[in-house]
């Protein structure tokens, strides 16, 4: 007999928000990656200037393959720009590169949310890999302690997703400020940078919402089993 678990419906809003966020990122990146800035300075050069102007000389800038794979590693202080960003002078490229420079400045200034996120990454990775298997093992065995452990471990991942939000929002805010104050973008170009970074931020919001809804689902399943 087919049994439908209605708690799956809780995840749908998060999935839809995630799909919409990804579409917004592709649209904004696709549009502004084709529009060059008036200065015409490549993103890799701009990000090096931004860091130097702000007294951060520790970061090594590199190149990484793929699209939108740009990232900053606070562990070894490397900032890697994707193929489409590294040598591009587009509005999108400068916005993305400056965002990663924002993360580098967070590390440089010991920005608390970033330091906390960096510290808990190893533990969160372990929690993420164990939470779901332990939870459903607890369901199969009807053993409540395992259910609780699974929920607690999953909650750690949700907390991580929530901590990520201020880290990403702050990095974007820093990016816009550094680009404007350094004279790298004009008023119209600044608007484009904001649109690109706002679209990217939506993906983190979607991730946090999805994690919260998934956590709620686990709690409801556990409560239903207890009843």
N, C-alpha and C positions, 0 to 999 in steps of 0.2 A: 504494500500500500504506500502510495506517495505521501510524504510528509513535508509540508512547507514550513520552514522556520522563518517566521515573520520578522525576526530581529535582523535578518539580512537587509531589510528595508532601511535600517538605520544608516547603513554604509553608503546608500545611493546618493544622498546629498553631497557627501564628501567626494565621491567619484565624479559627479557632475561638475562640482566646483573645480576639481583637479583638471578635468578635460577642458573646461572653459579657460582656466588659467594658462594651460599650455598653449591653447589657441591664441590667447592674448600675447603671450611671449613671442610666438612665431610671427604673428602679425606685426607687432611693434619692431621686432628685430629685422624682419624682412623689409619693412618700409625704411627704417632709419639706417640700415646697413648700406643702403644705396645712396644716401645723401652725405656727401663729404662736408667737413667743417671748413670754414673760410680760411683757417690757418693751414690746413692740410698736413698737420704733423701726425705721424703714425702713433697709434695707441701705445706701443712699447716705449717710445721716446717720451710721450706725455706722462706715462705712469712713473718713469724714472725721474722726470722733472718734478712731479708732484711730491714724491717721497723726499727728494733732495731738498726741496723748498721747505718742507716741514721737518727737517732735521733727522730724517730716518735714512741712514746709509747702510743698514744691515741687510736689507732685503735683496735677494738675487732674483732677477727677472729672467724667466725662461719661456719656452714655447712648448705647447702640448697639442697633440693631434686631436681631431674631432671638432664638432660644432658645439659652441656654448659649453665647453668643458673647462672654462676659465676657473681658477681657484687659487686661494692663498693658503699655504700650509704654515700655521703658526709654530709648529714644532721645529722645523728647520729654516723658517723664515724665507721661503721661496714663493714667488708669485708667478704663476704660469698662465700665459694667455694662449687661447686657442688659435688655430690657423687663420680663421676668419677675422680675428681681432688684432693679433700681434702687429701686422704691418699695415693695417687699415687705418685710414684717417676719417672714417665715417662717424656720424653722431653716435650710432649704436656702439661702435667699438670703443670710443672714448668713454662713454658712460659705463660700459662693462669693466673696462680696465680701471677706471677711477673707483668703481665699487670695490674691486679687489684691493686697491690701494687704501681704501677706507678701512678694510679689515687689517691691513698691515699697520695702519696708524692706531687702530684699536689695541693691537699687541704692543706697539711702541709706547702707548700711554697707559697700559695696564687696565684697559676698559673691563670692568668687573664681569659683565655678562659673557664676554668672549672668553675671559680667563676661566670662568665657571664651566662654560660649554667645553672648552678644551680639556679641562681636568676630568670631566665625567665621560668623555667619549669612550674610553676602553670599557668602563663598566656598562655603559648603555649598549654597546655592541654585544656584550655577553647576555645582557638582559633580553635584548631583542631576539637573539637566536634561541633562547630557552623558554621564553614566556608562553608562546602558543603551544609548543609540544607538551609542556608541563600542564598547562590548563586543560587541554583535551585528554591528556592521560588521566588527569584527575576526574574528568567526566566519565571516562570509560571505567575507571576503578571505583567511581562514586566515593572518592576520598577528598573530603573538604579541604584539608590542609594544602593539597596540591593545587586545588582551584584557587585558593587564596594566594599562594606563592606565584602562580601564573599571572594573576591579576596585578599583584604588586610589581612584578618584573615588567609587565606591559606598561604600567603606570609610569615607570622610569623613562620609557621611550616617549611617552606623552609629555612628560615634564621637559625632556630634551627638545621636543618639537616646539614647545612654548617658549623656552629660553632662546631658541634660535630666532624668534620673531624680533625682539629688540636688537639683537646683534645685526640682523640683515637690514632692518629699517635704519639703524644708526649708520651703517656702512654706506647706504645709499645717500643719506643726508650729508655725510662727510664728502662723498663723491661730488655731489652737486656744488657744495660750498668751495671745494678745492678747485674745481674746473672754472667756476665763475670768478673767484678771487684771483686766480692765476691768469685770467683773460684768455682761456683756451676755447671758450664758447661764447657766442653772442646770446642775446635774449631769446631769439627764436630757436637757436640751437639748444639752449638750456631747456626749453619746453620739450624738445624731442628727447633729450637725455632723461628728463623726469618721466616721460611716458614709457620709455624702455625699462627703467628701473622699477617703476610702479608695477608694470606687467610682471617682471621677474619676482617682485615681492609677493604677488598673488599666489605663486606656486608654494611659497612657504606657509601662507595662510591656509591654503587648501590642505597641505600636509598636516598642519596642526588640527584643523577641523576633523579631518579623516581619522587621525589618531584618537581624538577625544570621543568621536562617535563609536569607534571600534572598542575603546575602553568601556564605554557605556554598555555596549552590546555584551561584552564578556561579563560584566557585573549582572546584567539582567538574566543572562543564561545561568549564571551561578545561583542567583536568587530563585529562579524557577526550579532548579534542581533541588534546592534546599526545601522548597515547598512540597 
